Amino acid sequence: MRIVITPEADRDLEETALFIEMDSSSAAKRFLDAATAGFRRLSDAPRIGVRVESTNVALIGLRRWRVPGFENHLIFYRVTEESIEIVRVLHGARDIESILSGE
């Protein structure tokens, strides 16, 4: 399946990589490579992620999967007929429901 990365998810990846890079540029590259590997894994098995449980209608159909090797970072995505839409990539300690509800 084709992978579509929303502008918000792209910004999340960039901001996270820049934050990690403050400590280690190699770790920042590993994070971006791991996220890309996670996207490919989702493309191969789109329903592998856990459904996001919420009463918020905007979050219906959203799934989450961990960035491999960076388990505190979560990929939020939707499966469409022809693609995997990467909605956000967020650290698990953030107020995820509020962030996702603002979409």
N, C-alpha and C positions, 0 to 999 in steps of 0.2 A: 504494500500500500504506500501511496505517496505521503510524505511528511510535510505538513504545513505548520510553520512556526509563526504565531501571532507576533505583532510588534511588541506587545507586553512581555511575552515570553523571551523574545530576543533581548529586550532591555534587562530582564531578570538575569539572563545568562551573562550579559556584559557586566552588570553591576556586581554580581557574585564573583566573577573572575577577577575583577579589579580589586575587590575586597580581599580575596585569597592571595592575590599577587603582592599585597603589602607585606606578607610574610614570606611568600615563595612563588617565584614566577613559574617554576616547574610544576608546583601543585595547581596553579591556576590553569596551566595547559592540560594537566591530567583531569581537572574538573570538566573542562570543555570537551575533551575527548570522551570522558565517561558519559556526559550528557548525550553526546552524539551516538554513542554505543547504546544507551538506553532508548533513544528514539528509534534506532534500527531494530532493537529487540521488540519494541511495541509494534513496529511495522510488520514484523514477522508473526506476532501473536497479540493482536490488538485488544483482546479481552482479558489479558493477563492481569491488568491492574485492578485494584479494589475500587468498587463504586464509592463515590463520595456520598455519605449519608447526610441529608439535609432536608429541611422542609421548604427551603428557598427554591422556588420554581426555576430561577436562573441557573441553579446548579444541577438540575436534573440531567442525567446522562454523563456527568463528569466522572472521570476515573483518575486514580493516582497510582504512581509507580515510583520507586526510589531510584535516584541516580546511582548506578553501580559504583561502589567504593566510596560514595559520599552519601551514606544512608540517611543523614539528616536533611538532605535536599530532596524535595519531592517534585515530580513531573506531574502536572495536572493536564489532562487531555480529554478530547472527545473523539469518538469513532464515528466517521461518516461513511457513506457508501463507498466513496472512492479515496478517502484519506484518513490520516491520523492528524488531528488538529492539536498542536501543543499550545495550550491556553496560557499556562504560567509555569515557572520553575521557581519554587519558593523553599526557604528554610523552614523546617518543621516547627521551630520555636515561634514563628511569627503568628499573628492573628489571622490565620488562613481564611476562616469563614468570612470575616469582614473584608479582607482583600478580594476574595473571589466574588463576594456579593456586590462589590463595587463595579464589577465588569459590565 
